[in-house]
């Protein structure tokens, strides 16, 4: 938490992969010199025979090596790259998870299986042929497979955590430039056009749709325009938030737009784990609502500054008086900093209970290639946590 070290407060999390990546050791294959094992009486034919054997052995080794790497590689396909996955009728969740890992869509089959279980979707994944996209979150993958292969033809996938500018780029790619990124951004920068159809936009800061373009996979037809795709995303947002209970933020005098802003910051600072999201949410509420020491109402999230400058804030002048500099400017920034998932929106509506005296958190990579979160009540405890992991 700012004004402390950036590396323990800011995550450049565009999708789930940095949270769930696992280190996978390379398989080592060795070849041996077989010449000492051969009879030395007849060199001509025997040398030729040994050479053939060695070549065949090397080809077999290379084939096995390639096969093993193909089955065990933790490398994921590039964001936005489309991959076709077949789900057989009656196929188990664990088998589907293995297929997703082999396709490079998830780095851990176990993490996908756990996410399906956490979402209550075990046994409900539908058979069929799916065109899935690199960068989809575990939750998005699970929900897509649960909904069934309803989409056919071109589509655009919006992972959670993307900014409006990122989404515009994806739309441009999905339409081969027919809807340019600039046209999409311009259309999405005038919320007033949509406010009569979507009343939740009345409080949109800077008249921007930042944060409202809900992460999901959308069908794209040849007749779609920036306007029609934006309306589809806003309709999805409206459907998703209708399931939320805003009682807690309302009790703290937060309206739905402020809750969205907070959810977008949670999206960037928390892992996919619902418990972690709820605890990060509680810490942020505690910091915002405590206008005295030790927080003075400062969020202290470097992710808000990263959004404003469009990159890593390592060399940022933290004395800058900007509304997005939440180390210096009290309260929330003027707009969301990304399009959050329903999980982060849910966390913003339901922070962890019995967490009222926690004001600090930090996260650190562990030996398993995932991230551990630590929550502290006081600045001194927080500094001790930092010292223990630096």
Secondary structure as UniProt FT lines:
FT   TURN            2..3
FT   HELIX           6..8
FT   HELIX           17..20
FT   HELIX           35..37
FT   HELIX           43..72
FT   TURN            79..80
FT   STRAND          82..87
FT   TURN            89..90
FT   HELIX           93..102
FT   TURN            103..104
FT   HELIX           109..118
FT   TURN            119..120
FT   TURN            122..123
FT   STRAND          128..133
FT   TURN            134..135
FT   HELIX           138..147
FT   STRAND          155..157
FT   TURN            160..161
FT   HELIX           164..174
FT   TURN            175..177
FT   HELIX           181..187
FT   TURN            188..189
FT   HELIX           191..193
FT   TURN            194..197
FT   HELIX           199..203
FT   HELIX           205..207
FT   TURN            210..212
FT   STRAND          217..219
FT   TURN            222..223
FT   HELIX           226..241
FT   TURN            242..243
FT   HELIX           247..251
FT   TURN            252..253
FT   HELIX           256..269
FT   HELIX           274..289
FT   TURN            293..297
FT   HELIX           302..309
FT   TURN            314..315
FT   TURN            318..319
FT   TURN            323..324
FT   TURN            326..328
FT   HELIX           342..349
FT   TURN            353..354
FT   TURN            356..357
FT   STRAND          360..365
FT   TURN            367..368
FT   STRAND          371..376
FT   HELIX           379..389
//
